[in-house]
């Protein structure tokens, strides 16, 4: 096993870290999201006729995504 300090001091050492699965891109999400971003909620509320021009985007009602 390589000592961590020695590993960090080597100038030509290949320093690669793995990426946590929660930080991967949105294109790799396989499951359906149940939380919408604000602009998605506004679009959905407009489509349902609940959001009207001039309404505030802060404090929107809870919105479940379409199936």
C-alpha positions as MATLAB code, in Angstrom:
seq = 'XXXXXXXXXXXXXXXXXXXXXXXXXXXXXXXXXXXXXXXXXXXXXXXXXXXXXXXXXXXXXXXXXXX';
ca = [
       0.000    0.000    0.000;
       1.300    3.419   -0.953;
       1.635    6.005    1.781;
      -0.627    8.999    1.076;
       2.098   11.596    1.708;
       4.498    9.831   -0.657;
       1.727    9.571   -3.237;
       1.058   13.322   -3.103;
       4.752   14.230   -3.356;
       5.381   12.267   -6.553;
       5.331   14.830   -9.380;
       4.284   12.430  -12.141;
       1.752   10.474  -10.119;
      -1.585    9.942  -11.790;
      -4.038   11.520   -9.357;
      -7.520   10.386  -10.293;
     -10.491   10.452   -7.983;
     -13.775    8.742   -8.563;
     -16.982   10.752   -8.758;
     -19.857   10.102   -6.370;
     -22.926    8.760   -8.167;
     -25.113   11.635   -6.931;
     -22.873   14.137   -8.771;
     -23.183   12.575  -12.208;
     -24.942   14.477  -14.985;
     -28.682   14.773  -15.346;
     -28.590   12.655  -18.501;
     -27.721    9.595  -16.420;
     -30.789    9.871  -14.166;
     -32.828    6.734  -14.708;
     -35.638    7.172  -12.190;
     -38.520    9.615  -12.542;
     -37.965   12.766  -10.525;
     -40.676   13.730   -8.054;
     -39.296   17.222   -7.380;
     -39.574   19.845  -10.109;
     -37.438   22.901  -10.644;
     -39.188   26.259  -10.331;
     -39.434   26.899  -14.074;
     -40.885   23.406  -14.566;
     -43.475   24.062  -11.869;
     -44.449   27.398  -13.467;
     -44.840   25.757  -16.892;
     -46.972   22.983  -15.409;
     -49.139   25.436  -13.446;
     -49.619   27.561  -16.596;
     -50.703   24.462  -18.494;
     -53.190   23.625  -15.717;
     -54.481   27.210  -15.660;
     -53.451   27.904  -12.054;
     -50.578   30.322  -12.765;
     -51.484   33.597  -14.452;
     -49.225   36.368  -15.807;
     -48.268   38.691  -12.960;
     -48.378   35.987  -10.282;
     -45.333   35.642   -8.055;
     -42.947   32.743   -8.598;
     -42.060   32.680   -4.900;
     -44.333   30.546   -2.742;
     -45.776   28.397   -5.500;
     -48.213   25.659   -4.480;
     -46.932   22.101   -4.281;
     -47.052   20.533   -7.701;
     -46.865   16.867   -8.608;
     -45.373   16.106  -12.035;
     -47.584   14.681  -14.765;
     -47.385   10.945  -15.124;
];
